[in-house]
């Protein structure tokens, strides 16, 4: 199983938007649909934190600081997961990681740096 980050992120002006993508491979569709998936981020000098997730039951949860600004979504047919980020601020600067939890094991994509300048 492999998670590959797509093109997205980079440098963004405060108030701007960015969209991250993550493609899962080596996973059958039913496993993709039923797995818990999410986006995490790690800012410099801080611990990795959950930003948004889609639970195995399909429930979507967001970290309070991104509610109303970020949207997590997925395309089951493409085995893709996305994070649309709007209203970005300097506090959102971090390396963003996609994650799938399958059979209690965590799989991580390579990180994508998002830098928000004021």
C-alpha positions as CSV (number, residue, x, y, z in Angstrom):
1,X,0.0,0.0,0.0
2,X,1.4,3.4,-1.0
3,X,0.1,6.9,-0.6
4,X,1.4,9.4,-3.1
5,X,0.9,13.1,-2.6
6,X,-0.1,15.1,-5.6
7,X,0.8,18.5,-6.8
8,X,-0.4,21.1,-4.4
9,X,0.7,23.3,-1.6
10,X,3.8,25.4,-1.9
11,X,3.8,29.1,-1.1
12,X,0.5,30.8,-0.6
13,X,-0.4,34.4,0.4
14,X,-2.5,34.8,3.5
15,X,-6.2,34.6,2.7
16,X,-5.4,32.4,-0.3
17,X,-6.3,28.8,-1.1
18,X,-4.6,25.5,-1.8
19,X,-5.7,22.0,-2.6
20,X,-3.8,18.9,-1.6
21,X,-4.3,15.5,-3.1
22,X,-3.3,12.0,-2.1
23,X,-3.6,8.9,-4.2
24,X,-3.7,5.4,-2.7
25,X,-2.3,2.5,-4.6
26,X,-1.9,-1.2,-3.7
27,X,-5.3,-1.1,-2.0
28,X,-8.5,-2.7,-3.2
29,X,-11.5,-0.3,-3.5
30,X,-13.5,-1.8,-0.7
31,X,-10.5,-1.3,1.7
32,X,-10.1,2.2,0.5
33,X,-13.8,3.0,1.1
34,X,-13.8,1.4,4.5
35,X,-10.5,2.7,5.8
36,X,-10.2,5.7,8.1
37,X,-8.4,8.4,6.2
38,X,-7.2,11.8,7.1
39,X,-4.8,14.7,6.8
40,X,-2.3,15.7,9.4
41,X,0.1,18.5,9.6
42,X,3.3,19.3,11.4
43,X,4.5,22.8,11.9
44,X,8.1,23.6,12.8
45,X,8.9,22.7,16.3
46,X,5.5,21.2,16.9
47,X,4.0,17.7,17.0
48,X,2.0,16.2,14.1
49,X,-1.6,16.9,14.5
50,X,-4.8,15.8,12.9
51,X,-6.4,18.3,10.6
52,X,-9.3,16.5,9.1
53,X,-10.5,12.9,8.8
54,X,-13.1,10.7,7.3
55,X,-13.8,7.8,9.6
56,X,-14.4,4.3,8.4
57,X,-18.1,5.0,8.9
58,X,-18.0,8.0,6.7
59,X,-18.1,10.6,9.5
60,X,-16.1,13.7,8.8
61,X,-14.3,15.5,11.6
62,X,-12.2,18.7,11.6
63,X,-9.8,20.3,14.0
64,X,-11.5,23.3,15.4
65,X,-9.0,25.7,14.0
66,X,-9.8,24.7,10.4
67,X,-13.6,24.3,10.6
68,X,-15.3,26.3,8.0
69,X,-12.1,26.8,6.0
70,X,-10.9,23.3,5.1
71,X,-12.8,20.6,3.4
72,X,-11.8,17.0,3.2
73,X,-13.2,14.8,0.4
74,X,-12.5,11.7,-1.5
75,X,-13.0,10.2,-4.9
76,X,-13.5,6.5,-4.4
77,X,-13.3,5.5,-8.0
78,X,-9.9,7.2,-8.3
79,X,-8.8,6.2,-4.7
80,X,-8.0,9.8,-4.2
81,X,-8.3,12.0,-1.1
82,X,-8.3,15.8,-1.1
83,X,-7.9,18.7,1.3
84,X,-9.3,22.0,0.0
85,X,-7.9,24.8,2.2
86,X,-9.4,28.3,2.0
87,X,-8.7,31.4,4.0
88,X,-5.2,30.3,4.8
89,X,-3.2,32.1,7.4
90,X,0.4,31.9,8.6
91,X,-0.7,29.6,11.4
92,X,-1.5,27.0,8.7
93,X,2.1,26.8,7.6
94,X,3.2,23.2,8.0
95,X,4.1,20.0,6.3
96,X,0.9,18.2,5.5
97,X,0.6,14.4,5.4
98,X,-2.1,12.1,4.2
99,X,-2.9,9.0,6.2
100,X,-4.8,5.8,5.9
101,X,-5.4,3.5,8.8
102,X,-5.8,-0.1,7.5
103,X,-6.1,-3.0,9.9
104,X,-4.8,-0.8,12.7
105,X,-1.7,0.1,10.8
106,X,-1.0,3.6,9.7
107,X,0.2,4.4,6.2
108,X,1.6,7.9,5.4
109,X,2.1,9.8,2.3
110,X,5.2,11.9,1.8
111,X,4.7,15.3,3.3
112,X,3.7,18.4,1.3
113,X,5.0,21.8,2.5
114,X,2.5,24.6,2.7
115,X,3.9,28.0,3.5
116,X,1.5,30.8,4.1
117,X,3.0,34.3,4.1
118,X,1.3,37.4,5.4
